[in-house]
Amino acid sequence: MKAAEAVIFDMDGVIVDSEPLHEQAFQEVLNEIGFGQNHGLDFTEYYGKSDRVVWQDFFARHQPAQTLDELADWKQRRFFQLLQRAVPVFEPLPKLLERLSSRYRIGLASGSPHRVIHEVLALKNLRRFFAAAVSAEDVVHGKPAPDIFLRTAELLKVRPEHCWVIEDSVAGVDGARAAGMRVIGITNTFSALDLRRASHVVDTYEAIERILLKD
């Protein structure tokens, strides 16, 4: 097995418990434009994917008066309000990052826009741990395509096979595997069965630490 040199974190559902906040922000905007009860979206299907994919599917079903960009910006502003109020960083995460950063280069590969990444990494001074942060905005194809992970490895100057990925979504696990990386799936959002294609599936951040710092 190749020696690992980098750990790439997903953000939503791994660094911050933000999936419920994203769903709440979407729902509040949809309520306000009159589609709260009939939008036809199952938000769990979009975990690990970008907001734009959600809005594109919404527009395929409905013809709202607003543009896609207007709704995307509206939802993002609402999400920031919820994020700043809740500060939903997973409690063990800062200490885990501190310990891993002494051995590995640390990167971020998120389906969220850079504006959201900036807001999240400002929480609890997390930005200092990350040598690279890549958004779905930076690549042609989002998860489950491997593009975002490959771009992050490139910025970290580490070969893909020398990277671990920490993911909570099925799309993220599949994208990391497609990139040729080892991946730890944490059951913050999906079940162990859903994440079974990961190299390891864990329930806690302590388990991640044991895998990555075992020697």
C-alpha positions as a printed NumPy array, in Angstrom:
array([[  0.   ,   0.   ,   0.   ],
       [  1.298,   3.453,  -0.957],
       [  2.382,   5.68 ,   1.93 ],
       [ -0.149,   8.446,   2.472],
       [  0.953,  12.074,   2.307],
       [ -2.333,  14.003,   2.3  ],
       [ -5.837,  13.906,   3.726],
       [ -8.658,  15.554,   1.764],
       [-11.809,  16.447,   3.674],
       [-15.286,  16.916,   2.343],
       [-16.927,  19.876,   4.087],
       [-20.708,  19.589,   4.456],
       [-21.463,  16.677,   6.751],
       [-17.809,  16.128,   7.655],
       [-16.447,  19.449,   8.933],
       [-19.79 ,  21.06 ,   9.682],
       [-23.158,  19.493,  10.412],
       [-24.61 ,  21.648,   7.683],
       [-26.813,  19.358,   5.6  ],
       [-29.88 ,  20.147,   7.773],
       [-29.094,  23.873,   7.434],
       [-28.801,  23.6  ,   3.645],
       [-32.147,  21.824,   3.511],
       [-33.726,  24.424,   5.804],
       [-32.376,  27.263,   3.646],
       [-33.71 ,  25.644,   0.47 ],
       [-37.08 ,  25.002,   2.109],
       [-37.42 ,  28.568,   3.404],
       [-36.674,  30.033,  -0.037],
       [-39.066,  27.602,  -1.72 ],
       [-41.756,  28.502,   0.813],
       [-41.297,  32.188,   0.055],
       [-41.678,  31.728,  -3.716],
       [-44.758,  29.525,  -3.362],
       [-43.281,  26.061,  -3.945],
       [-42.872,  24.954,  -0.337],
       [-45.279,  22.021,  -0.617],
       [-44.898,  21.026,  -4.259],
       [-41.229,  21.447,  -5.19 ],
       [-40.836,  17.698,  -5.807],
       [-37.258,  17.548,  -4.477],
       [-35.819,  14.894,  -2.164],
       [-32.911,  16.775,  -0.621],
       [-31.161,  13.607,   0.574],
       [-30.529,  12.73 ,  -3.068],
       [-28.346,  15.839,  -3.395],
       [-26.039,  15.313,  -0.406],
       [-22.472,  15.714,  -1.651],
       [-23.594,  17.567,  -4.776],
       [-23.624,  21.265,  -5.557],
       [-26.53 ,  23.673,  -4.966],
       [-26.641,  24.338,  -8.682],
       [-27.656,  20.732,  -9.36 ],
       [-30.591,  21.168,  -6.947],
       [-31.748,  24.358,  -8.643],
       [-31.338,  22.893, -12.123],
       [-33.599,  19.99 , -11.185],
       [-36.09 ,  22.402,  -9.625],
       [-36.167,  24.478, -12.819],
       [-36.685,  21.301, -14.872],
       [-39.916,  20.719, -12.906],
       [-41.179,  24.293, -12.48 ],
       [-41.027,  27.712, -14.104],
       [-40.518,  30.182, -11.231],
       [-40.508,  33.92 , -11.832],
       [-36.947,  34.2  , -10.51 ],
       [-33.787,  33.207, -12.359],
       [-31.621,  30.323, -11.237],
       [-28.859,  32.733, -10.183],
       [-31.302,  34.796,  -8.125],
       [-32.566,  31.752,  -6.268],
       [-29.052,  30.378,  -5.743],
       [-27.926,  33.677,  -4.224],
       [-31.057,  33.906,  -2.071],
       [-30.546,  30.405,  -0.697],
       [-26.863,  31.059,  -0.044],
       [-27.575,  34.229,   1.957],
       [-30.17 ,  32.373,   3.993],
       [-27.705,  29.551,   4.64 ],
       [-25.055,  32.021,   5.879],
       [-27.528,  33.378,   8.42 ],
       [-28.279,  29.887,   9.702],
       [-24.597,  28.916,   9.725],
       [-23.453,  31.923,  11.727],
       [-26.228,  31.379,  14.234],
       [-25.532,  27.657,  14.739],
       [-21.691,  27.387,  14.292],
       [-22.227,  23.656,  13.612],
       [-18.59 ,  22.479,  13.512],
       [-18.411,  18.843,  14.617],
       [-16.928,  18.987,  18.114],
       [-13.951,  16.581,  17.609],
       [-12.999,  18.091,  14.246],
       [-10.574,  20.931,  15.227],
       [ -8.468,  18.628,  17.397],
       [ -8.403,  15.971,  14.666],
       [ -7.213,  18.533,  12.115],
       [ -4.5  ,  19.73 ,  14.474],
       [ -3.176,  16.216,  14.98 ],
       [ -3.357,  15.244,  11.301],
       [ -1.67 ,  18.45 ,  10.135],
       [  1.552,  17.444,  11.876],
       [  1.855,  14.433,   9.546],
       [ -0.196,  15.153,   6.418],
       [ -0.932,  17.948,   3.983],
       [ -4.606,  18.814,   4.446],
       [ -7.002,  19.721,   1.647],
       [-10.695,  20.431,   1.191],
       [-12.88 ,  19.202,  -1.679],
       [-16.392,  20.615,  -1.39 ],
       [-19.46 ,  20.76 ,  -3.576],
       [-20.209,  24.17 ,  -2.04 ],
       [-19.236,  27.491,  -3.668],
       [-16.104,  29.315,  -2.502],
       [-18.234,  31.883,  -0.644],
       [-19.633,  29.112,   1.526],
       [-16.221,  27.476,   1.995],
       [-14.826,  30.831,   3.138],
       [-17.61 ,  31.239,   5.718],
       [-17.228,  27.697,   7.052],
       [-13.442,  27.793,   7.345],
       [-13.716,  31.087,   9.231],
       [-15.505,  29.18 ,  12.005],
       [-13.17 ,  28.24 ,  14.885],
       [-10.161,  29.407,  12.824],
       [-10.226,  26.242,  10.705],
       [ -8.658,  27.857,   7.623],
       [ -5.156,  27.601,   9.078],
       [ -5.141,  23.826,   8.676],
       [ -5.868,  23.718,   4.931],
       [ -3.148,  23.984,   2.307],
       [ -5.742,  23.857,  -0.498],
       [ -9.511,  24.297,  -0.78 ],
       [-11.324,  23.323,  -3.979],
       [-14.965,  24.018,  -4.808],
       [-17.266,  22.417,  -7.358],
       [-16.994,  25.828,  -9.051],
       [-13.382,  24.972,  -9.947],
       [-14.064,  21.803, -11.937],
       [-16.196,  20.742, -14.881],
       [-17.839,  17.747, -13.242],
       [-18.911,  17.573,  -9.599],
       [-19.06 ,  14.489,  -7.383],
       [-19.387,  11.572,  -8.038],
       [-16.896,  12.423, -10.802],
       [-13.281,  12.41 ,  -9.542],
       [-12.412,  15.904, -10.825],
       [-12.578,  17.776,  -7.521],
       [-10.374,  15.263,  -5.722],
       [ -7.816,  15.185,  -8.504],
       [ -7.645,  18.99 ,  -8.545],
       [ -7.161,  19.075,  -4.773],
       [ -4.334,  16.531,  -4.958],
       [ -2.74 ,  18.593,  -7.719],
       [ -2.797,  21.733,  -5.558],
       [ -1.413,  19.781,  -2.606],
       [  1.353,  18.468,  -4.902],
       [  0.557,  14.894,  -3.895],
       [ -0.206,  11.969,  -6.187],
       [ -3.796,  10.683,  -5.956],
       [ -2.748,   7.262,  -4.696],
       [ -1.011,   8.959,  -1.763],
       [ -4.239,  10.619,  -0.569],
       [ -6.878,   9.688,   1.958],
       [-10.338,  11.221,   1.639],
       [-12.868,  11.744,   4.454],
       [-16.442,  11.685,   3.136],
       [-19.983,  11.347,   4.444],
       [-21.862,  10.943,   1.157],
       [-22.233,   8.17 ,  -1.383],
       [-21.38 ,  10.575,  -4.226],
       [-18.211,  11.611,  -2.378],
       [-17.102,   8.046,  -1.697],
       [-17.62 ,   7.135,  -5.352],
       [-15.751,  10.236,  -6.535],
       [-12.779,   9.555,  -4.266],
       [-12.563,   5.956,  -5.396],
       [-12.762,   7.062,  -9.035],
       [ -9.799,   9.35 ,  -8.324],
       [ -7.768,   6.354,  -7.146],
       [ -7.746,   7.462,  -3.5  ],
       [ -8.435,   5.609,  -0.272],
       [-11.556,   6.884,   1.423],
       [-12.966,   6.77 ,   4.93 ],
       [-16.739,   7.061,   5.039],
       [-18.146,   8.513,   8.257],
       [-21.773,   7.745,   9.065],
       [-22.816,  11.323,   9.868],
       [-25.339,  11.383,   7.018],
       [-25.597,   7.949,   5.401],
       [-25.569,   4.451,   6.851],
       [-22.593,   2.097,   6.854],
       [-24.404,   0.055,   4.21 ],
       [-24.756,   3.103,   1.953],
       [-21.044,   3.907,   2.384],
       [-19.863,   0.316,   1.944],
       [-17.706,   1.114,  -1.101],
       [-15.364,   3.16 ,   1.127],
       [-12.023,   1.66 ,   2.189],
       [-13.175,   2.003,   5.807],
       [-16.52 ,   3.   ,   7.3  ],
       [-16.504,   4.592,  10.774],
       [-18.938,   6.137,  13.218],
       [-16.575,   8.518,  15.034],
       [-13.733,  10.964,  14.456],
       [-11.666,   8.997,  16.976],
       [-11.841,   6.048,  14.584],
       [-10.55 ,   8.256,  11.764],
       [ -7.637,   9.303,  13.961],
       [ -6.801,   5.669,  14.76 ],
       [ -6.718,   4.769,  11.059],
       [ -4.623,   7.742,   9.962],
       [ -2.251,   7.968,  12.94 ],
       [ -2.025,   4.294,  13.812],
       [  1.747,   4.148,  13.532]])
